[in-house]
Amino acid sequence: MVSAMAPLGVLLPQSILATNTFNVLMTFVAINTLLYVVLSILKALPRFRVRLSGRRYRRSETRSIYPDGPL
């Protein structure tokens, strides 16, 4: 039985990892990953609504099927 042992964690040679093109690609992937993490956290959080005015708008008359109900 022949088992070929490949070094773990080494997928590309050092000459490729040291190029400027690979560094640009690594930076793009890192920024893209952080962006998706932030967007997924924001999507999971409840919405924060800001009221621009200090009052709440209420109807002048009820639109309920019960005309004498609260506004």
C-alpha positions, 0 to 999 in steps of 0.5 A: 500500500502506497500512501502519498503524503502531501504537506498539509496547508501548502496549496501553492508555491511560495513564488505565487504567494509573494506576487503582487497580483496574489496580494491584490486578490487576497485583499479583495477577498478579505474586504468582500468577506468583511462586507458580507459579515457586516451585511448579514449581521445588519440583516439579523438585527431588528430594524431601528426606526427613527421618528423625524417628528415628535408626534405620531400621526393619528387618523381624524376618524376611525376606519374600523368596522366598529364606528365607536371604537378608539381612534 
